[in-house]
Amino acid sequence: MMQASDPADRPAGYDVAVIGAGVVGCALARAFTLAGARVVVLEKAVEVLDGASKANSAILHTGFDAPEGSLELACIREGYALYHEVHDQLGLPLVRAGAMVLAWTEEEVAGLPALMAQAVANGVTDIAPLTGAEARRLEPALSDRIQAGFRVPGEHLVDPWSAAHGYLMQALANGAVLMRQAEVLTGRHTGGAWHLATTAGAVTAELVINAAGLWGDEVDRRVTGESWFTIKPRKGQFVVYDKTAAALAGHILLPVPTTITKGIVVCRTAFGNLLVGPTAEEQEDREHATVERDTLQALMKRGSEILPALANHEVTAVYAGLRPATEEKQYRIRTDLAPGYICVGGIRSTGLSAALGIAAHVVRLAARDDIPLADPVWPQMPNISVNGPRDWQCAGHGGIVCHCELVTRREVEAALSGPMPAASLAGLKRRTRVTMGRCQGFYCSAELARLTEGRLAQPMLDPGHG
């Protein structure tokens, strides 16, 4: 079933076709739509955010540890500033937690001065060094093995799904089109436009932007005939603790990063849980991110080493995601592969923070002469975080469907309708958090099956419903 965001009389040709509806694709759609372009988003899955963007640690980074002078740093800084500008207008949560980079060994302590100097060079000048005792005064639940660290006040927590949904919803509200189950098969450039063959039909656009994430190199080959990079999927596994554990850490607790990974993070979530992860594991499979008992136990052990009291709290959920790493540790953005074609590849763990900045950067690269919208529509995203009023607190919500996460019938119905209705249980989860609480859907799945019957492209009885 192909799903489009507007009726069948949508225009035969578009100014911009964005391939991929992850957080970067959603941000690109928003940016080009607000800049005045006619935009179509092509997503091969039944649901948006079904690739790399469905699983991350949901931190809005300052870029303090990004490579100095890199495009990644520039996009993170611009994306960070833009999120602060727009989050209220779109109804997106922002938890001003602050972060602490913690050193547990003498070797890590020795690396702190260089990391702090890098932060200052990257424009993050409000950092503050911490002794072990000072760190424990700020976070009393920390292990007494902590030796030193520094504080980064500007690191914050966000809801990663509402952010991406908000970007795309604003694009749709201002005229963009979303086509789901529209996998791009081939591309041909002629007459000043691209002619794309997709599983949902032919699409014509002047400019094609490849934001296909884990499939970016394959899309390059299908559209232009070759690819200049290779995706090397990197899996990250996470453990999510019950909401009672969130009181153990007010800050985002970061390790001293390595050349390969930012390391294991311990932090609250915007939904009131406590998260430990991710790992960084290379694999060949681009579609399946499994969780392994030994790895999860290692994460739990590490979490308890950082916060000893964590051993007394229950695990609510575990999950894994894939990041579209490549053979180089940098964003892979190019405009010279083919006429009217921009590749936005290799956007790894910082994609959520940088998405709005990447989009602004690509709009500038495209150098189109569209007329920006003078008075764009600003849709408000429903709040599903713990930092703000929730629908269950308002009259007429129709009853609570998911008691663990306090999701109302009205919220479920709203998520199943509108310009971007949920098409799978996974999509419904990301819009409302149904089934994501302590019981993991044990009590509410039957009611959800009844409410969603005949309304999902991927029914709940489907083994792959998420």
Disulfide bonds with the S-S distance in Angstrom:
none
